[in-house]
Amino acid sequence: MNIIKTKTLYHWLHIPKYKNAKNAMESWINDFSSCDYSSPNEIRVKYASADFVGNNTVIFNINGNHFRLIVRIRYQFKRVYIIWFGTHNEYDKLENIENIPFKE
């Protein structure tokens, strides 16, 4: 899979409140970069706790559910768009998650 905006993810991981997610995030990036998921079911096999909320939007628990990563996946193009990353508490304040826009 081609992850769009990994540079943005690494930028977030240098922010002190997110630095505890670095190892788990790097593992996630390495996994997704090396796999070709073609459906939500294939992702569920490896990431049982992932939430699929519509509009090809997937929410991943990172570092024992302390952080959340929201992505939008275009399976036909093998692309993963990074939409949002933050703490679980920050995530709880989000609304209309499946419609959060991708910012280039």
All heavy atoms as an XYZ file, in Angstrom:
888
protein
N       0.855     -1.178      0.000
C       0.000      0.000      0.000
C       0.901      1.242      0.000
O       1.942      1.264      0.638
C      -0.893      0.021      1.234
C      -1.802     -1.182      1.414
S      -3.061     -1.414      0.172
C      -4.302     -0.269      0.659
N       0.440      2.232     -0.685
C       1.149      3.506     -0.739
C       0.502      4.446      0.281
O      -0.644      4.840      0.120
C       1.057      4.079     -2.157
C       1.807      5.366     -2.302
O       2.623      5.724     -1.470
N       1.520      6.080     -3.367
N       1.246      4.790      1.316
C       0.715      5.656      2.369
C       0.990      7.107      1.997
O       2.148      7.503      1.832
C       1.333      5.318      3.732
C       1.065      3.857      4.080
C       0.785      6.247      4.809
C       1.789      3.373      5.313
N      -0.075      7.865      1.889
C       0.035      9.276      1.530
C       0.097     10.087      2.822
O      -0.761      9.973      3.678
C      -1.180      9.722      0.682
C      -1.427      8.774     -0.495
C      -1.039     11.164      0.236
C      -0.302      8.656     -1.483
N       1.121     10.884      2.958
C       1.323     11.786      4.099
C       2.067     11.153      5.275
O       1.853     11.531      6.418
C       0.009     12.384      4.590
C      -0.606     13.361      3.628
C       0.288     14.551      3.475
C      -0.466     15.757      3.011
N       0.322     16.937      2.927
N       2.976     10.205      5.022
C       3.767      9.679      6.139
C       4.633     10.787      6.744
O       4.896     10.774      7.943
C       4.669      8.504      5.723
O       5.459      8.895      4.607
C       3.860      7.276      5.410
N       5.025     11.744      5.926
C       5.821     12.864      6.434
C       5.044     13.611      7.527
O       5.599     14.012      8.542
C       6.182     13.795      5.282
C       7.165     14.866      5.639
C       7.563     15.648      4.392
C       8.607     16.675      4.724
N       9.017     17.436      3.547
N       3.747     13.770      7.318
C       2.903     14.420      8.313
C       2.846     13.595      9.589
O       2.920     14.133     10.697
C       1.480     14.639      7.756
O       1.577     15.457      6.592
C       0.568     15.284      8.776
N       2.738     12.282      9.448
C       2.727     11.412     10.630
C       4.009     11.565     11.426
O       3.976     11.693     12.652
C       2.580      9.949     10.204
C       1.194      9.369     10.194
C       1.234      7.915      9.764
C       0.521      9.498     11.533
N       5.139     11.536     10.748
C       6.408     11.683     11.456
C       6.525     13.045     12.123
O       7.100     13.172     13.200
C       7.583     11.412     10.518
C       7.789      9.942     10.264
C       7.568      9.392      9.015
C       8.184      9.088     11.287
C       7.740      8.034      8.790
C       8.362      7.734     11.068
C       8.137      7.217      9.825
O       8.308      5.880      9.608
N       5.950     14.066     11.507
C       5.928     15.391     12.129
C       5.148     15.328     13.452
O       5.598     15.830     14.476
C       5.303     16.423     11.191
C       5.028     17.733     11.850
N       6.026     18.641     12.141
C       3.876     18.271     12.312
C       5.496     19.688     12.749
N       4.188     19.491     12.859
N       3.966     14.692     13.438
C       3.164     14.575     14.651
C       3.919     13.812     15.735
O       3.829     14.141     16.908
C       1.845     13.866     14.369
C       0.824     14.690     13.653
C       0.653     16.044     13.725
C      -0.168     14.221     12.755
N      -0.386     16.436     12.931
C      -0.914     15.342     12.331
C      -0.514     12.967     12.271
C      -1.976     15.241     11.445
C      -1.579     12.865     11.390
C      -2.292     13.986     10.981
N       4.662     12.801     15.322
C       5.359     11.968     16.312
C       6.503     12.694     16.999
O       7.013     12.221     18.009
C       5.843     10.672     15.655
C       4.723      9.748     15.192
C       5.303      8.567     14.437
C       3.864      9.291     16.357
N       6.914     13.834     16.471
C       7.944     14.638     17.142
C       7.343     15.618     18.149
O       8.067     16.269     18.884
C       8.793     15.373     16.105
C       9.757     14.462     15.420
N       9.468     13.826     14.240
C      10.982     14.046     15.779
C      10.488     13.071     13.895
N      11.422     13.180     14.809
N       6.027     15.713     18.186
C       5.361     16.548     19.186
C       5.400     15.777     20.506
O       5.036     14.598     20.550
C       3.903     16.851     18.754
C       3.913     17.668     17.451
C       3.148     17.579     19.867
C       2.554     17.842     16.814
N       5.866     16.389     21.583
C       6.071     15.657     22.844
C       4.889     14.807     23.314
O       5.085     13.682     23.761
C       6.398     16.762     23.846
C       7.047     17.832     23.013
C       6.312     17.788     21.701
N       3.668     15.292     23.184
C       2.543     14.505     23.701
C       2.261     13.258     22.870
O       1.534     12.375     23.303
C       1.285     15.351     23.842
C       0.650     15.787     22.554
C      -0.611     16.582     22.842
C      -1.226     17.141     21.587
N      -2.464     17.852     21.888
N       2.822     13.151     21.670
C       2.616     11.991     20.812
C       3.824     11.067     20.738
O       3.756     10.017     20.107
C       2.257     12.428     19.388
C       1.008     13.262     19.276
C       0.974     14.360     18.439
C      -0.139     12.961     19.999
C      -0.166     15.137     18.314
C      -1.289     13.730     19.884
C      -1.286     14.815     19.041
O      -2.418     15.578     18.933
N       4.935     11.433     21.354
C       6.171     10.673     21.164
C       6.074      9.226     21.662
O       6.775      8.363     21.158
C       7.363     11.380     21.787
C       7.388     11.389     23.288
C       8.628     12.075     23.806
C       8.647     12.002     25.318
N       9.837     12.579     25.862
N       5.186      8.933     22.598
C       5.039      7.551     23.077
C       4.421      6.638     22.017
O       4.441      5.422     22.169
C       4.188      7.506     24.342
C       4.912      8.106     25.531
O       6.143      8.152     25.557
N       4.158      8.569     26.494
N       3.889      7.210     20.973
C       3.281      6.414     19.905
C       4.271      6.058     18.801
O       3.933      5.291     17.895
C       2.111      7.172     19.301
N       5.489      6.568     18.892
C       6.432      6.444     17.774
C       6.681      5.000     17.352
O       6.556      4.664     16.176
C       7.754      7.123     18.117
C       8.695      7.154     16.940
C       9.940      7.944     17.227
C      10.743      8.032     15.949
N      12.132      7.945     16.134
N       7.030      4.110     18.264
C       7.338      2.729     17.889
C       6.127      2.018     17.293
O       6.234      1.334     16.281
C       7.875      1.943     19.083
C       9.249      2.402     19.501
O       9.975      3.006     18.723
N       9.608      2.148     20.745
N       4.977      2.186     17.922
C       3.760      1.542     17.419
C       3.377      2.107     16.047
O       2.954      1.362     15.156
C       2.617      1.727     18.407
N       3.547      3.400     15.863
C       3.218      4.030     14.584
C       4.164      3.548     13.494
O       3.738      3.273     12.368
C       3.328      5.540     14.760
C       2.375      6.431     14.025
S       0.682      5.971     14.019
C       0.629      5.339     12.394
N       5.451      3.436     13.808
C       6.412      2.945     12.820
C       6.096      1.503     12.432
O       6.215      1.137     11.264
C       7.839      3.080     13.341
C       8.317      4.515     13.334
C       9.695      4.714     13.928
O      10.184      3.818     14.653
O      10.281      5.775     13.671
N       5.653      0.695     13.373
C       5.252     -0.683     13.059
C       4.051     -0.680     12.123
O       3.994     -1.454     11.158
C       4.899     -1.450     14.332
O       6.028     -1.658     15.103
N       3.084      0.184     12.406
C       1.911      0.275     11.548
C       2.315      0.705     10.137
O       1.863      0.123      9.153
C       0.895      1.257     12.141
C      -0.374      1.320     11.358
C      -1.485      0.569     11.530
C      -0.628      2.174     10.224
N      -2.429      0.900     10.584
C      -1.926      1.881      9.773
C       0.113      3.154      9.568
C      -2.506      2.529      8.687
C      -0.460      3.800      8.484
C      -1.759      3.487      8.053
N       3.160      1.721     10.035
C       3.619      2.214      8.727
C       4.341      1.106      7.969
O       4.079      0.879      6.780
C       4.525      3.451      8.890
C       3.701      4.654      9.356
C       5.248      3.777      7.589
C       4.534      5.834      9.822
N       5.240      0.389      8.637
C       5.973     -0.697      7.974
C       5.031     -1.785      7.490
O       5.196     -2.314      6.389
C       7.027     -1.288      8.914
C       8.182     -0.337      9.137
O       8.472      0.523      8.306
N       8.846     -0.470     10.272
N       4.044     -2.128      8.303
C       3.094     -3.155      7.891
C       2.297     -2.720      6.673
O       2.208     -3.444      5.683
C       2.139     -3.509      9.034
C       1.072     -4.489      8.579
O       1.439     -5.607      8.162
O      -0.119     -4.129      8.600
N       1.728     -1.544      6.746
C       0.882     -1.099      5.642
C       1.679     -0.842      4.370
O       1.181     -1.050      3.271
C       0.062      0.131      6.042
C      -1.349     -0.233      6.388
C      -1.630     -0.851      7.580
C      -2.378      0.004      5.505
C      -2.917     -1.223      7.902
C      -3.671     -0.365      5.807
C      -3.947     -0.984      7.015
N       2.906     -0.425      4.505
C       3.741     -0.194      3.327
C       4.099     -1.496      2.625
O       4.313     -1.518      1.416
C       5.035      0.519      3.721
O       4.755      1.794      4.204
N       4.158     -2.574      3.376
C       4.594     -3.843      2.795
C       3.444     -4.777      2.418
O       3.672     -5.833      1.842
C       5.535     -4.559      3.765
O       4.842     -4.910      4.948
N       2.211     -4.408      2.727
C       1.056     -5.264      2.423
C       0.197     -4.642      1.334
O       0.223     -3.439      1.130
C       0.205     -5.458      3.677
S       1.021     -6.453      4.929
N      -0.561     -5.498      0.680
C      -1.529     -5.043     -0.318
C      -2.911     -5.496      0.111
O      -3.410     -6.522     -0.341
C      -1.203     -5.617     -1.703
C      -0.110     -4.859     -2.404
O       0.051     -3.657     -2.129
O       0.586     -5.463     -3.236
N      -3.499     -4.760      1.019
C      -4.852     -5.078      1.464
C      -5.829     -4.718      0.354
O      -5.797     -3.616     -0.166
C      -5.196     -4.300      2.734
C      -4.335     -4.659      3.913
C      -3.391     -3.768      4.403
C      -4.467     -5.881      4.540
C      -2.608     -4.102      5.494
C      -3.681     -6.218      5.632
C      -2.751     -5.322      6.100
O      -1.975     -5.648      7.185
N      -6.711     -5.655      0.022
C      -7.665     -5.374     -1.045
C      -9.105     -5.284     -0.553
O     -10.013     -5.063     -1.351
C      -7.552     -6.423     -2.156
O      -7.756     -7.706     -1.633
N      -9.294     -5.435      0.768
C     -10.648     -5.319      1.310
C     -10.588     -5.091      2.816
O      -9.580     -5.398      3.463
C     -11.441     -6.606      1.036
O     -10.972     -7.653      1.864
N     -11.675     -4.577      3.385
C     -11.729     -4.421      4.843
C     -11.547     -5.749      5.580
O     -10.935     -5.786      6.646
C     -13.126     -3.842      5.089
C     -13.474     -3.149      3.822
C     -12.849     -3.988      2.740
N     -12.039     -6.820      5.005
C     -11.903     -8.121      5.665
C     -10.448     -8.525      5.845
O     -10.084     -9.105      6.868
C     -12.651     -9.206      4.887
C     -14.145     -9.029      4.984
O     -14.645     -8.445      5.943
N     -14.860     -9.506      3.984
N      -9.612     -8.225      4.891
C      -8.187     -8.542      5.019
C      -7.547     -7.730      6.146
O      -6.675     -8.214      6.852
C      -7.466     -8.287      3.700
C      -7.821     -9.288      2.626
C      -7.095     -9.030      1.319
O      -6.225     -8.132      1.255
O      -7.415     -9.731      0.340
N      -7.978     -6.501      6.307
C      -7.450     -5.667      7.393
C      -7.938     -6.192      8.734
O      -7.168     -6.264      9.694
C      -7.845     -4.190      7.191
C      -7.150     -3.640      5.941
C      -7.500     -3.356      8.423
C      -7.599     -2.275      5.527
N      -9.195     -6.605      8.816
C      -9.763     -7.127     10.074
C      -9.003     -8.346     10.587
O      -8.924     -8.558     11.789
C     -11.215     -7.501      9.884
C     -12.148     -6.350     10.005
C     -13.598     -6.828     10.063
N     -14.465     -5.677     10.028
C     -15.129     -5.277      8.959
N     -15.049     -5.945      7.828
N     -15.889     -4.211      9.016
N      -8.471     -9.144      9.678
C      -7.726    -10.335     10.090
C      -6.524     -9.929     10.935
O      -6.241    -10.551     11.957
C      -7.280    -11.157      8.854
C      -6.282    -12.232      9.238
C      -8.494    -11.759      8.167
N      -5.836     -8.895     10.528
C      -4.635     -8.465     11.250
C      -4.941     -7.448     12.345
O      -4.288     -7.416     13.374
C      -3.619     -7.883     10.280
C      -2.325     -7.517     10.956
C      -1.174     -7.559     10.040
C       0.106     -7.438     10.833
N       1.264     -7.641     10.028
N      -5.929     -6.606     12.120
C      -6.268     -5.531     13.052
C      -7.711     -5.698     13.509
O      -8.610     -4.988     13.058
C      -6.082     -4.164     12.392
C      -4.665     -3.875     11.986
C      -4.220     -4.135     10.692
C      -3.751     -3.357     12.898
C      -2.914     -3.881     10.322
C      -2.440     -3.099     12.533
C      -2.028     -3.368     11.245
O      -0.736     -3.107     10.875
N      -7.920     -6.633     14.419
C      -9.280     -6.956     14.877
C      -9.964     -5.771     15.553
O     -11.188     -5.666     15.540
C      -9.237     -8.144     15.825
N      -9.189     -4.862     16.125
C      -9.793     -3.728     16.829
C     -10.057     -2.529     15.913
O     -10.585     -1.514     16.360
C      -8.908     -3.294     17.997
O      -7.671     -2.803     17.515
N      -9.703     -2.627     14.640
C      -9.939     -1.519     13.716
C     -11.440     -1.310     13.545
O     -12.215     -2.261     13.505
C      -9.291     -1.801     12.368
N     -11.831     -0.044     13.464
C     -13.230      0.318     13.249
C     -13.393      0.853     11.836
O     -12.644      1.730     11.408
C     -13.678      1.394     14.242
C     -13.706      0.901     15.671
O     -14.117     -0.257     15.883
O     -13.315      1.667     16.568
N     -14.386      0.334     11.136
C     -14.698      0.763      9.777
C     -15.977      1.587      9.854
O     -17.019      1.067     10.234
C     -14.867     -0.459      8.874
C     -13.594     -1.256      8.758
C     -13.223     -2.147      9.764
C     -12.752     -1.097      7.676
C     -12.045     -2.869      9.671
C     -11.566     -1.809      7.587
C     -11.216     -2.698      8.590
N     -15.889      2.884      9.529
C     -17.003      3.790      9.802
C     -17.696      4.335      8.553
O     -18.518      5.221      8.657
C     -16.552      4.971     10.703
C     -16.144      4.477     12.065
C     -15.444      5.775     10.053
N     -17.387      3.822      7.398
C     -18.009      4.320      6.180
C     -17.068      5.195      5.386
O     -16.063      5.696      5.908
N     -17.370      5.357      4.102
C     -16.558      6.183      3.208
C     -15.109      5.689      3.161
O     -14.185      6.486      3.071
C     -16.641      7.660      3.601
C     -16.128      8.584      2.513
O     -16.074      8.212      1.346
N     -15.750      9.788      2.897
N     -14.930      4.360      3.296
C     -13.601      3.734      3.300
C     -12.698      4.296      4.390
O     -11.479      4.315      4.254
C     -12.924      3.864      1.931
C     -13.602      3.029      0.885
O     -13.974      1.888      1.141
N     -13.785      3.580     -0.291
N     -13.278      4.760      5.463
C     -12.543      5.329      6.585
C     -12.347      4.263      7.650
O     -13.281      3.565      8.014
C     -13.299      6.534      7.172
O     -13.492      7.496      6.121
C     -12.529      7.182      8.310
N     -11.104      4.159      8.127
C     -10.754      3.156      9.131
C     -10.064      3.844     10.294
O      -9.229      4.734     10.104
C      -9.818      2.074      8.547
C      -9.586      0.957      9.557
C     -10.360      1.519      7.246
N     -10.427      3.419     11.506
C      -9.832      3.966     12.722
C      -9.002      2.861     13.375
O      -9.521      1.773     13.651
C     -10.908      4.458     13.696
C     -11.792      5.480     13.009
C     -10.269      5.034     14.957
C     -13.128      5.669     13.665
N      -7.738      3.146     13.601
C      -6.831      2.192     14.227
C      -6.479      2.649     15.634
O      -6.231      3.840     15.870
C      -5.537      2.062     13.418
C      -5.737      1.422     12.083
C      -5.940      2.195     10.953
C      -5.732      0.045     11.952
C      -6.133      1.613      9.721
C      -5.921     -0.558     10.722
C      -6.128      0.233      9.599
N      -6.441      1.697     16.550
C      -5.933      1.944     17.895
C      -4.419      1.806     17.829
O      -3.911      0.802     17.331
C      -6.498      0.934     18.890
C      -7.993      1.032     19.002
O      -8.549      2.110     18.953
N      -8.646     -0.097     19.148
N      -3.724      2.782     18.340
C      -2.267      2.787     18.303
C      -1.733      2.810     19.733
O      -2.232      3.558     20.573
C      -1.737      4.020     17.531
C      -2.315      4.080     16.109
C      -0.216      4.062     17.518
C      -1.880      2.972     15.180
N      -0.741      1.978     19.987
C      -0.061      1.933     21.289
C      -1.046      1.641     22.423
O      -1.196      2.425     23.362
C       0.711      3.230     21.535
C       1.730      3.091     22.642
O       2.239      2.007     22.884
N       2.029      4.188     23.329
N      -1.721      0.509     22.307
C      -2.620      0.090     23.375
C      -3.827      0.988     23.547
O      -4.305      1.175     24.654
N      -4.314      1.559     22.457
C      -5.513      2.398     22.471
C      -5.298      3.760     23.123
O      -6.247      4.458     23.441
C      -6.695      1.666     23.122
C      -8.028      2.197     22.665
O      -8.132      2.799     21.610
N      -9.041      1.998     23.468
N      -4.053      4.154     23.332
C      -3.785      5.502     23.852
C      -3.901      6.556     22.753
O      -4.145      7.720     23.030
C      -2.392      5.576     24.479
C      -2.257      4.748     25.708
N      -2.826      5.100     26.899
C      -1.635      3.567     25.918
C      -2.560      4.186     27.806
N      -1.840      3.233     27.228
N      -3.705      6.112     21.508
C      -3.755      7.012     20.363
C      -4.672      6.418     19.309
O      -4.907      5.218     19.283
C      -2.357      7.205     19.763
C      -1.379      7.782     20.736
C      -0.582      6.961     21.522
C      -1.255      9.153     20.887
C       0.316      7.485     22.429
C      -0.354      9.692     21.792
C       0.422      8.856     22.566
N      -5.169      7.276     18.435
C      -6.021      6.846     17.333
C      -5.461      7.406     16.031
O      -4.983      8.540     15.973
C      -7.456      7.349     17.509
C      -8.187      6.793     18.697
C      -8.619      5.359     18.425
N      -9.277      4.752     19.545
C     -10.582      4.646     19.709
N     -11.390      5.180     18.828
N     -11.071      4.025     20.743
N      -5.559      6.591     15.006
C      -5.156      6.978     13.656
C      -6.358      6.770     12.745
O      -6.943      5.689     12.726
C      -3.990      6.113     13.176
C      -3.579      6.286     11.720
C      -3.005      7.681     11.484
C      -2.572      5.216     11.328
N      -6.717      7.808     12.010
C      -7.821      7.717     11.063
C      -7.234      7.798      9.657
O      -6.467      8.716      9.350
C      -8.852      8.847     11.275
C      -9.422      8.781     12.693
C      -9.961      8.759     10.226
C     -10.328      9.947     13.049
N      -7.593      6.818      8.836
C      -7.133      6.788      7.453
C      -8.324      6.564      6.532
O      -9.375      6.093      6.958
C      -6.074      5.687      7.215
C      -4.880      5.856      8.145
C      -6.672      4.296      7.361
N      -8.129      6.901      5.292
C      -9.109      6.578      4.261
C      -8.369      5.728      3.235
O      -7.285      6.104      2.774
C      -9.659      7.853      3.631
C     -10.870      7.583      2.782
C     -11.834      8.778      2.673
N     -12.354      9.164      3.981
C     -12.236     10.407      4.484
N     -11.640     11.356      3.811
N     -12.739     10.685      5.666
N      -8.941      4.590      2.906
C      -8.258      3.633      2.032
C      -8.970      3.557      0.687
O     -10.191      3.413      0.620
C      -8.204      2.246      2.693
C      -7.460      2.336      4.024
C      -7.538      1.241      1.754
C      -7.429      1.044      4.817
N      -8.197      3.642     -0.356
C      -8.685      3.432     -1.723
C      -8.075      2.109     -2.189
O      -6.961      2.058     -2.700
C      -8.277      4.578     -2.648
C      -8.842      5.917     -2.228
C     -10.376      5.915     -2.346
N     -10.912      7.213     -1.985
C     -11.839      7.389     -1.055
N     -12.311      6.364     -0.381
N     -12.286      8.583     -0.787
N      -8.805      1.045     -1.950
C      -8.302     -0.300     -2.201
C      -7.899     -0.504     -3.654
O      -6.874     -1.136     -3.930
C      -9.353     -1.340     -1.793
C      -9.669     -1.303     -0.324
C     -10.784     -0.617      0.148
C      -8.852     -1.949      0.601
C     -11.078     -0.576      1.499
C      -9.136     -1.915      1.956
C     -10.250     -1.225      2.402
O     -10.532     -1.181      3.743
N      -8.688      0.007     -4.590
C      -8.411     -0.213     -6.007
C      -7.098      0.419     -6.448
O      -6.472     -0.039     -7.400
C      -9.582      0.255     -6.890
C      -9.809      1.747     -6.925
C     -10.707      2.275     -5.812
O     -10.774      1.721     -4.724
N     -11.405      3.368     -6.091
N      -6.675      1.487     -5.766
C      -5.431      2.171     -6.108
C      -4.289      1.839     -5.149
O      -3.187      2.352     -5.296
C      -5.639      3.694     -6.130
C      -6.696      4.124     -7.093
C      -7.855      4.729     -6.640
C      -6.553      3.915     -8.455
C      -8.848      5.130     -7.520
C      -7.537      4.312     -9.348
C      -8.688      4.920     -8.874
N      -4.589      1.018     -4.123
C      -3.594      0.629     -3.102
C      -3.028      1.862     -2.397
O      -1.836      1.974     -2.154
C      -2.452     -0.198     -3.721
C      -2.916     -1.435     -4.439
C      -3.498     -2.423     -3.483
C      -3.884     -3.705     -4.201
N      -4.779     -4.528     -3.433
N      -3.921      2.790     -2.058
C      -3.500      4.027     -1.388
C      -4.172      4.155     -0.032
O      -5.358      3.868      0.126
C      -3.845      5.246     -2.225
C      -3.002      5.350     -3.449
C      -3.162      6.686     -4.099
N      -2.325      6.731     -5.281
C      -2.630      7.373     -6.369
N      -3.745      8.055     -6.437
N      -1.824      7.360     -7.396
N      -3.393      4.645      0.920
C      -3.886      4.912      2.268
C      -3.619      6.388      2.543
O      -2.472      6.833      2.521
C      -3.152      4.041      3.315
C      -3.640      4.357      4.707
C      -3.296      2.566      2.993
N      -4.675      7.133      2.799
C      -4.557      8.561      3.064
C      -4.646      8.799      4.567
O      -5.623      8.401      5.202
C      -5.673      9.335      2.355
C      -5.594      9.228      0.852
C      -6.225      8.184      0.180
C      -4.875     10.161      0.125
C      -6.134      8.074     -1.200
C      -4.782     10.065     -1.262
C      -5.412      9.017     -1.916
O      -5.319      8.909     -3.272
N      -3.645      9.432      5.114
C      -3.646      9.765      6.533
C      -4.581     10.953      6.721
O      -4.370     12.026      6.153
C      -2.229     10.123      7.043
C      -1.251      8.976      6.755
C      -2.257     10.514      8.510
C      -1.591      7.659      7.400
N      -5.615     10.755      7.532
C      -6.609     11.795      7.748
C      -6.378     12.526      9.063
O      -6.418     13.750      9.135
C      -8.041     11.190      7.742
C      -8.310     10.454      6.422
C      -9.087     12.255      8.011
C      -8.280     11.314      5.187
N      -6.104     11.754     10.124
C      -6.001     12.372     11.451
C      -5.244     11.433     12.380
O      -5.336     10.217     12.274
C      -7.404     12.631     11.984
C      -7.466     13.352     13.284
C      -7.509     14.706     13.471
C      -7.490     12.780     14.590
N      -7.554     14.991     14.808
C      -7.547     13.819     15.522
C      -7.462     11.470     15.072
C      -7.572     13.609     16.893
C      -7.488     11.247     16.433
C      -7.543     12.315     17.326
N      -4.510     12.017     13.327
C      -3.830     11.270     14.382
C      -3.902     12.075     15.667
O      -3.752     13.291     15.655
C      -2.356     11.025     14.014
C      -1.577     10.375     15.112
C      -1.693      9.016     15.341
C      -0.755     11.124     15.941
C      -0.993      8.409     16.364
C      -0.058     10.527     16.965
C      -0.181      9.174     17.180
N      -4.141     11.388     16.782
C      -4.175     12.090     18.063
C      -4.418     11.133     19.213
O      -4.471      9.915     19.049
N      -4.550     11.703     20.393
C      -4.791     10.897     21.588
C      -6.236     10.395     21.584
O      -7.089     10.914     20.858
C      -4.559     11.709     22.875
O      -5.550     12.743     22.941
C      -3.165     12.312     22.927
N      -6.479      9.419     22.409
C      -7.836      8.888     22.541
C      -8.787      9.998     22.993
O      -9.904     10.122     22.483
C      -7.850      7.729     23.534
C      -9.119      6.960     23.532
N      -9.176      5.636     23.234
C     -10.390      7.331     23.777
C     -10.424      5.218     23.296
N     -11.184      6.233     23.627
N      -8.348     10.823     23.934
C      -9.192     11.933     24.412
C      -9.492     12.936     23.302
O     -10.617     13.439     23.204
C      -8.542     12.636     25.597
C      -8.562     11.790     26.847
O      -9.393     10.896     26.984
N      -7.644     12.056     27.754
N      -8.515     13.243     22.469
C      -8.743     14.155     21.344
C      -9.718     13.531     20.344
O     -10.581     14.220     19.796
C      -7.423     14.481     20.648
C      -6.489     15.315     21.488
C      -5.084     15.397     20.930
O      -4.647     14.466     20.214
O      -4.406     16.398     21.215
N      -9.568     12.246     20.135
C     -10.461     11.524     19.230
C     -11.916     11.602     19.698
O     -12.827     11.775     18.886
C     -10.010     10.063     19.113
C     -11.003      9.180     18.434
C     -11.060      9.105     17.046
C     -11.897      8.413     19.173
C     -11.989      8.298     16.409
C     -12.830      7.601     18.539
C     -12.867      7.553     17.164
O     -13.795      6.759     16.553
N     -12.130     11.464     21.001
C     -13.489     11.497     21.545
C     -14.220     12.805     21.237
O     -15.446     12.850     21.265
C     -13.471     11.262     23.058
C     -13.172      9.816     23.405
O     -13.330      8.929     22.528
O     -12.774      9.561     24.557
N     -13.491     13.861     20.915
C     -14.100     15.156     20.626
C     -14.449     15.338     19.144
O     -15.107     16.309     18.777
C     -13.160     16.274     21.064
C     -12.928     16.279     22.570
C     -11.870     17.279     22.965
C     -11.579     17.137     24.459
N     -10.421     17.907     24.873
N     -14.016     14.399     18.303
C     -14.286     14.506     16.869
C     -15.733     14.165     16.561
O     -16.350     13.349     17.245
C     -13.375     13.557     16.085
C     -11.885     13.842     16.125
C     -11.134     12.761     15.354
C     -11.573     15.211     15.558
N     -16.234     14.772     15.513
C     -17.588     14.478     15.032
C     -17.531     14.165     13.548
O     -16.645     14.627     12.837
C     -18.499     15.682     15.272
C     -18.697     16.005     16.737
C     -19.596     17.209     16.952
O     -20.208     17.685     15.970
O     -19.685     17.669     18.095
N     -18.487     13.380     13.092
C     -18.626     13.082     11.677
C     -17.315     12.563     11.077
O     -16.832     13.066     10.058
C     -19.125     14.325     10.941
C     -19.847     13.992      9.673
O     -20.182     12.847      9.410
N     -20.086     15.014      8.866
N     -16.757     11.567     11.705
C     -15.422     11.066     11.380
C     -15.284     10.633      9.925
O     -14.265     10.898      9.294
C     -15.051      9.922     12.347
C     -14.861     10.496     13.746
C     -13.810      9.182     11.884
C     -14.799      9.479     14.841
N     -16.292      9.972      9.391
C     -16.162      9.465      8.023
C     -16.104     10.578      6.986
O     -15.768     10.330      5.830
C     -17.282      8.476      7.679
C     -18.661      9.073      7.668
C     -19.351      9.075      9.017
O     -18.732      8.744     10.049
O     -20.535      9.427      9.052
N     -16.374     11.818      7.395
C     -16.340     12.939      6.452
C     -15.228     13.947      6.743
O     -15.228     15.037      6.159
C     -17.689     13.637      6.415
C     -18.750     12.747      5.790
O     -18.486     12.081      4.789
N     -19.911     12.691      6.391
N     -14.300     13.604      7.613
C     -13.157     14.491      7.830
C     -12.372     14.542      6.523
O     -12.023     13.499      5.963
C     -12.244     13.976      8.966
C     -12.998     14.001     10.299
C     -10.968     14.820      9.054
C     -12.228     13.346     11.442
N     -12.094     15.718      5.997
C     -11.424     15.798      4.697
C      -9.934     15.463      4.779
O      -9.291     15.689      5.812
C     -11.622     17.258      4.277
C     -11.798     17.994      5.555
C     -12.449     17.035      6.525
N      -9.430     14.922      3.702
C      -7.996     14.711      3.553
C      -7.375     16.043      3.177
O      -7.837     16.718      2.260
C      -7.730     13.665      2.472
C      -6.277     13.538      2.096
C      -5.389     12.952      2.972
C      -5.814     14.017      0.883
C      -4.049     12.829      2.633
C      -4.483     13.893      0.533
C      -3.600     13.300      1.416
N      -6.345     16.437      3.907
C      -5.669     17.709      3.617
C      -4.335     17.430      2.963
O      -3.478     16.770      3.527
C      -5.471     18.506      4.908
C      -6.778     18.916      5.526
C      -6.552     19.653      6.815
C      -7.902     19.962      7.438
N      -7.792     20.470      8.786
N      -4.190     17.923      1.744
C      -2.954     17.697      1.015
C      -1.854     18.595      1.478
O      -2.000     19.570      2.077
C      -3.197     17.876     -0.474
C      -4.121     16.812     -0.997
C      -4.179     16.785     -2.485
O      -3.121     16.872     -3.115
O      -5.283     16.670     -3.010
